[in-house]
Every structure is written in structure tokens, then in C-alpha cells.
Amino acid sequence: MHDSESISILIVEDSQDLAANMADYLEGRGYLVDVAMDGVTGLHLAVTQPHDVIVLDLMLPGIDGLTLCRRLRHDAQSAVPILMLTARATLDDKAAGFGEGADDYMVKPFELRELDLRLRALARRARSSETLRRLKVADLVFDLDTLTVQRAGQVISLPVLPLKILELLMKRAPSVVWRRDIERAVWGDSPPDSDSLRVHMHTLRSAIDPPGYPALLHTIRGVGYQLKDPDAPAA
């Protein structure tokens, strides 16, 4: 999805010639391209279809580019990178675009090769950000935005405190995390009695290491706990 062979682009541009030129060039570079000729269609495609980057003209019939950008960011809560196109080159125009949530800006006329380079950079940056919000150890996955945990594709339900502990262990994996570090992360400077952490660890282990699955969570006696992929090569 994140090399040019499979980056999905939505072009919202009312100039038929320019839209066709961009689409032809990008498709020739391996992109998957959707095109909308007005703001209403562009908004519909942006909300209903997955895209890696949106190329958005500022001046559009129906809904202008700034309004469309605002609706995507605030109403649809979309984080898809937006590259704004405009014939206006003033700093105020650029500030308006960035203020509504645009990620990059190109002034017409522009080189198609530069468009390609900027789209690659935006898709790559979005992928890096997405990866930081998704923790993975073996077949255990924790999405920090939705707070959903899955093991081998099966959703796992966890209370708040075991979730906090799991986040810390996954971020540090495969390192051993000391008991005191876990207690500080979960309870701050007011750790509970010594049995509380043990109870939460039991809840966590029961959820993420069900019978029949290789164990991911390990107790390091006298020290703390460790999450590690059983198939990972030894360090």
C-alpha cells in the first residue's frame, strides 16, 4: 500500500485537462487513482472510499477545497494526508489551507514529478505515524487509537488497568520491565499493596495467553515481567 505500486490517490480537481494529466501520470507510476470533478463528489468519495492521500484543488464547484478539507478533518474525523492545489501563491492562502488541516501545498503550474515525490512522502509519513499507534508482538496487536486488543485475529476484552500494563509491556518488548516501573506507570506515586499488581497480571495473562497458544507473557522472578515473541531469534 505504501510504495507507488499501491498508493491509492483521490484527485479532486475541476479542470478536466489537469485532472486527466495527473491521473494518467500517476497511474503510469503505479498509483491507484480516483477522480472527482467537484467538491460534493470529492467529499463523498473521500468519506466512503479508503485513500492514502487526497489531492485537493482549492477552487471547486459545489464545495470549495477549504470547506471540504474542514469537513474531512472535523466532521468525518479523517486523518488522510491532504495535498492542496491552488493558483494562489500568497502566504495568506497557504495559511488558510494549513489552518483547515492540509498537510502540503502546491502552486499551479507544477511539475508532475514533484507531485509524485510529495505524494510518496505524505504516504510514507502517514504510514510511520500509523505504525506508532499500533503495537505488535507476535500475533498480539494493540491499536492505541481504538484501544482494541487482538490475539491471532480474536478480539480480547481487558479492563483499564491491565490495558495500561499491556501498553507498557508491548512498548518495551522484548525487554524485561521491572515491577516498580509497571506500578509507577499504572498508579503513579501511590502504589497499592503488593497483591494488586499480581491480580492484574493474572487477568492480563489469562486474556492474552489462552490455552493452546504459545505464551507471550513471562514472569521474571524477583524482577518483573516480559512480553516476547516465542519465535523471535535470541538476541
VOVEXDO-459796 format. One line per field, with one value per residue (C-alpha): x, y, z; residue number from 0; residue in one letter. Coordinates in pm, 1 decimal. Each point is the difference from the previous one (the first is absolute). Layout:
N
px <- c(X / ...)
py <- c(Y / ...)
pz <- c(Z / ...)
resi <- c(NUM / ...)
resn <- c(a / ...)
***
This chain:
235
px <- c(0.0 / 282.0 / 223.3 / -109.3 / -126.4 / -296.1 / -38.5 / -365.7 / -63.8 / -316.7 / 31.2 / -265.5 / 54.1 / -254.9 / 239.3 / -60.6 / 334.3 / 204.4 / -185.6 / 56.3 / 369.6 / 53.6 / -198.4 / 182.1 / 342.8 / -66.8 / -163.7 / 307.0 / 206.8 / -208.1 / -243.9 / -368.3 / -189.2 / -356.9 / -108.9 / -279.6 / -80.8 / -186.6 / 3.4 / -317.5 / 119.1 / 347.0 / -136.8 / -212.9 / 295.0 / 231.4 / -242.2 / -112.8 / 320.6 / 341.1 / 284.8 / 360.8 / 15.0 / -253.0 / 103.0 / -241.6 / -50.5 / -85.1 / -255.8 / -275.3 / -366.0 / -249.0 / 227.7 / 329.3 / 325.7 / 30.5 / -352.5 / 55.6 / 324.4 / -172.1 / -284.7 / 241.2 / 202.7 / -277.5 / -319.3 / 140.6 / 300.9 / 215.7 / 377.8 / 76.8 / 282.3 / -124.4 / 212.6 / -166.1 / 27.5 / -59.3 / 77.9 / 36.8 / 352.6 / -40.7 / 101.4 / -354.1 / -143.7 / 249.3 / -72.2 / -373.2 / 63.3 / 225.8 / -244.4 / -276.3 / 219.7 / 192.2 / 334.8 / 174.3 / -49.5 / 85.2 / -49.1 / -110.9 / 165.6 / 215.3 / 214.3 / -169.7 / 323.2 / -3.2 / -362.3 / 109.7 / 280.6 / -226.2 / -269.2 / 254.3 / 127.2 / -351.4 / -96.8 / 326.8 / -42.9 / -359.8 / 113.0 / 268.5 / -255.6 / -245.7 / 267.0 / 73.6 / -366.2 / -7.5 / 202.4 / 78.6 / 173.4 / -29.3 / -373.2 / -104.7 / -109.1 / -99.6 / -156.5 / 61.7 / -259.5 / -292.5 / 140.0 / -73.3 / 217.7 / 9.3 / 184.2 / 13.1 / -288.3 / -222.9 / -111.7 / 99.8 / -191.1 / 210.0 / -68.2 / 173.6 / 293.6 / 106.8 / -23.5 / 245.5 / 234.9 / -23.5 / 82.0 / 315.3 / 111.5 / -59.3 / 184.9 / 298.8 / -12.9 / 203.4 / 172.1 / -78.6 / -206.1 / 65.2 / -293.0 / 62.6 / -12.5 / -336.9 / -137.9 / 119.8 / -153.7 / -335.0 / -36.1 / 250.2 / 156.0 / -270.3 / 57.1 / -256.2 / 75.8 / 224.3 / -285.0 / -175.5 / 255.7 / 0.5 / -378.6 / 12.9 / 281.8 / -206.9 / -292.6 / 231.5 / 165.2 / -335.1 / -121.1 / 302.3 / 140.1 / -304.1 / 49.5 / 142.7 / 194.3 / 376.2 / 64.1 / 92.6 / -4.2 / 277.9 / 64.2 / 363.8 / 13.2 / 118.1 / 20.0 / -317.3 / -166.6 / 82.9 / -198.4 / 180.8 / -61.8 / 80.4 / 114.3 / 234.0 / 369.6 / 199.6 / 186.8)
py <- c(0.0 / 239.1 / -21.9 / 154.6 / -340.5 / 19.3 / 354.9 / 94.3 / 363.6 / 207.0 / 301.9 / 269.7 / 246.6 / 174.5 / 57.5 / -303.2 / 35.4 / 34.1 / -283.9 / -225.5 / 93.0 / -77.4 / -323.3 / -124.2 / 82.9 / -153.5 / -311.9 / -37.8 / 8.7 / -279.5 / 200.0 / -87.2 / 318.1 / 122.1 / 335.5 / 238.1 / 313.9 / 186.9 / 37.3 / -195.7 / -307.5 / 42.2 / 6.5 / -308.9 / -197.9 / 117.9 / -117.5 / -326.9 / -128.5 / -62.6 / 213.2 / 51.2 / 365.4 / 255.2 / 257.7 / 288.6 / 308.4 / 318.6 / 140.3 / -256.5 / 11.2 / -120.8 / -0.7 / 191.6 / -164.9 / 173.8 / -101.5 / -355.8 / -20.5 / 134.7 / -251.9 / -290.7 / 101.8 / 110.0 / -177.2 / -325.4 / -6.3 / -106.5 / -0.1 / -78.2 / 231.1 / 285.5 / 169.7 / 326.7 / 142.9 / 365.5 / 274.0 / 234.9 / 34.4 / 246.9 / -89.8 / 77.7 / -257.0 / -260.4 / 84.2 / -48.4 / -343.7 / -116.1 / 147.2 / -228.4 / -308.4 / -25.0 / -181.6 / 140.3 / 265.8 / 30.3 / 309.5 / -39.4 / -50.8 / -279.2 / -288.3 / -339.5 / -156.9 / 229.4 / -101.2 / -364.0 / 67.3 / 189.4 / -267.2 / -271.0 / 204.9 / 62.2 / -368.2 / -107.3 / 248.1 / -111.4 / -362.2 / 79.2 / 178.5 / -287.7 / -250.4 / 194.3 / -33.1 / -377.4 / -224.9 / -356.1 / -292.5 / -329.3 / -38.1 / 239.7 / 342.1 / 308.5 / 295.8 / 301.2 / 216.2 / -238.3 / -179.1 / -333.2 / -304.0 / -310.2 / -330.1 / -195.7 / 212.9 / -65.8 / 309.9 / 3.7 / 201.5 / 145.1 / 234.7 / 339.2 / -82.1 / -321.3 / 201.4 / 255.6 / -276.2 / -166.5 / 325.4 / 42.4 / -361.1 / 12.6 / 329.9 / -142.0 / -350.6 / -214.6 / 176.2 / -99.8 / 268.9 / 37.1 / -29.7 / 349.8 / 144.1 / -165.9 / 120.4 / 355.3 / 0.4 / -125.5 / 154.7 / 287.1 / 76.8 / -185.0 / -371.7 / -235.3 / -306.3 / -262.0 / -233.3 / 251.1 / -19.8 / -380.2 / -6.8 / 226.9 / -204.8 / -315.4 / 168.6 / 108.2 / -341.3 / -181.6 / 229.2 / 11.8 / -351.9 / -231.6 / -378.4 / -131.7 / 317.5 / 47.3 / 209.8 / 364.2 / 131.3 / -118.2 / 60.4 / 75.5 / -92.9 / 272.1 / 249.7 / 51.7 / -109.2 / -45.0 / -24.5 / -175.1 / -179.9 / -370.9 / -29.2 / 300.9 / -85.6 / 28.6 / 327.8)
pz <- c(0.0 / 68.2 / -303.5 / -328.6 / -119.3 / 234.3 / 136.2 / -39.6 / -97.8 / -22.2 / -232.7 / 51.4 / -286.0 / -224.8 / -291.9 / -218.2 / -179.8 / 318.4 / 173.9 / -303.0 / -18.8 / 369.9 / -17.7 / -310.7 / 142.5 / 342.6 / -140.2 / -219.5 / 320.0 / 152.8 / 213.5 / 40.9 / -94.6 / 58.8 / -145.3 / 104.7 / -200.5 / 275.0 / 376.8 / 74.9 / -189.5 / 149.7 / 353.8 / -66.8 / -140.4 / 278.4 / 269.5 / -159.2 / -164.7 / 161.9 / -141.0 / 105.4 / -114.5 / -130.1 / -263.2 / 50.8 / -217.3 / 189.4 / -246.2 / -60.4 / -98.5 / 259.8 / 303.7 / -12.2 / 103.1 / 338.3 / 101.4 / -121.0 / 197.1 / 312.0 / -31.4 / -39.1 / 303.8 / 236.1 / -110.5 / -139.9 / 238.6 / -296.2 / 40.8 / -366.6 / -121.1 / -221.0 / -265.8 / -98.8 / -352.5 / -80.7 / -247.3 / 296.8 / 130.0 / 287.5 / 353.7 / 122.5 / -240.6 / 117.0 / 364.0 / -64.7 / -151.9 / 281.0 / 251.7 / -126.5 / 24.9 / -329.3 / 28.6 / -307.5 / -266.4 / -368.4 / -215.1 / -362.4 / -239.5 / 145.1 / -120.8 / 11.3 / 121.5 / 304.6 / 65.6 / -6.2 / 249.6 / 237.7 / -11.9 / 81.1 / 295.6 / 136.1 / -29.7 / 166.1 / 287.1 / 57.0 / 11.0 / 260.0 / 217.3 / -37.3 / 104.3 / 319.9 / 100.8 / -52.4 / 228.5 / -106.5 / 168.8 / -190.6 / -77.7 / 279.8 / -129.1 / 203.8 / -184.7 / 223.9 / -175.7 / 42.3 / 309.3 / -162.5 / 64.3 / -220.7 / 21.8 / -326.2 / -128.2 / 303.4 / 191.5 / 367.6 / 259.4 / 283.1 / 294.5 / 5.4 / 229.8 / -178.7 / -325.8 / 142.3 / 107.8 / -340.3 / -180.1 / 208.9 / -47.3 / -377.2 / -40.6 / 189.3 / -151.9 / 3.0 / 291.9 / 357.9 / 177.3 / 372.3 / 242.3 / 133.0 / -353.8 / -63.4 / 335.2 / -68.6 / -348.3 / 126.2 / 345.2 / -1.0 / 336.8 / 195.6 / -67.6 / 156.9 / 209.1 / -156.9 / -99.9 / -229.8 / -279.2 / 23.2 / -42.9 / -305.9 / -151.3 / 46.9 / -180.9 / -280.5 / -38.3 / -5.5 / -279.3 / -231.1 / 60.7 / -22.2 / 0.6 / -325.0 / -83.6 / 45.2 / 311.6 / -63.2 / 358.1 / 230.6 / 369.0 / 82.1 / 367.3 / 232.3 / -287.7 / -204.3 / -322.4 / -365.3 / -324.1 / -281.0 / -327.7 / 57.7 / -362.6 / 10.8 / -29.3 / 320.2 / 38.8)
resi <- c(0 / 1 / 2 / 3 / 4 / 5 / 6 / 7 / 8 / 9 / 10 / 11 / 12 / 13 / 14 / 15 / 16 / 17 / 18 / 19 / 20 / 21 / 22 / 23 / 24 / 25 / 26 / 27 / 28 / 29 / 30 / 31 / 32 / 33 / 34 / 35 / 36 / 37 / 38 / 39 / 40 / 41 / 42 / 43 / 44 / 45 / 46 / 47 / 48 / 49 / 50 / 51 / 52 / 53 / 54 / 55 / 56 / 57 / 58 / 59 / 60 / 61 / 62 / 63 / 64 / 65 / 66 / 67 / 68 / 69 / 70 / 71 / 72 / 73 / 74 / 75 / 76 / 77 / 78 / 79 / 80 / 81 / 82 / 83 / 84 / 85 / 86 / 87 / 88 / 89 / 90 / 91 / 92 / 93 / 94 / 95 / 96 / 97 / 98 / 99 / 100 / 101 / 102 / 103 / 104 / 105 / 106 / 107 / 108 / 109 / 110 / 111 / 112 / 113 / 114 / 115 / 116 / 117 / 118 / 119 / 120 / 121 / 122 / 123 / 124 / 125 / 126 / 127 / 128 / 129 / 130 / 131 / 132 / 133 / 134 / 135 / 136 / 137 / 138 / 139 / 140 / 141 / 142 / 143 / 144 / 145 / 146 / 147 / 148 / 149 / 150 / 151 / 152 / 153 / 154 / 155 / 156 / 157 / 158 / 159 / 160 / 161 / 162 / 163 / 164 / 165 / 166 / 167 / 168 / 169 / 170 / 171 / 172 / 173 / 174 / 175 / 176 / 177 / 178 / 179 / 180 / 181 / 182 / 183 / 184 / 185 / 186 / 187 / 188 / 189 / 190 / 191 / 192 / 193 / 194 / 195 / 196 / 197 / 198 / 199 / 200 / 201 / 202 / 203 / 204 / 205 / 206 / 207 / 208 / 209 / 210 / 211 / 212 / 213 / 214 / 215 / 216 / 217 / 218 / 219 / 220 / 221 / 222 / 223 / 224 / 225 / 226 / 227 / 228 / 229 / 230 / 231 / 232 / 233 / 234)
resn <- c(m / h / d / s / e / s / i / s / i / l / i / v / e / d / s / q / d / l / a / a / n / m / a / d / y / l / e / g / r / g / y / l / v / d / v / a / m / d / g / v / t / g / l / h / l / a / v / t / q / p / h / d / v / i / v / l / d / l / m / l / p / g / i / d / g / l / t / l / c / r / r / l / r / h / d / a / q / s / a / v / p / i / l / m / l / t / a / r / a / t / l / d / d / k / a / a / g / f / g / e / g / a / d / d / y / m / v / k / p / f / e / l / r / e / l / d / l / r / l / r / a / l / a / r / r / a / r / s / s / e / t / l / r / r / l / k / v / a / d / l / v / f / d / l / d / t / l / t / v / q / r / a / g / q / v / i / s / l / p / v / l / p / l / k / i / l / e / l / l / m / k / r / a / p / s / v / v / w / r / r / d / i / e / r / a / v / w / g / d / s / p / p / d / s / d / s / l / r / v / h / m / h / t / l / r / s / a / i / d / p / p / g / y / p / a / l / l / h / t / i / r / g / v / g / y / q / l / k / d / p / d / a / p / a / a)
***
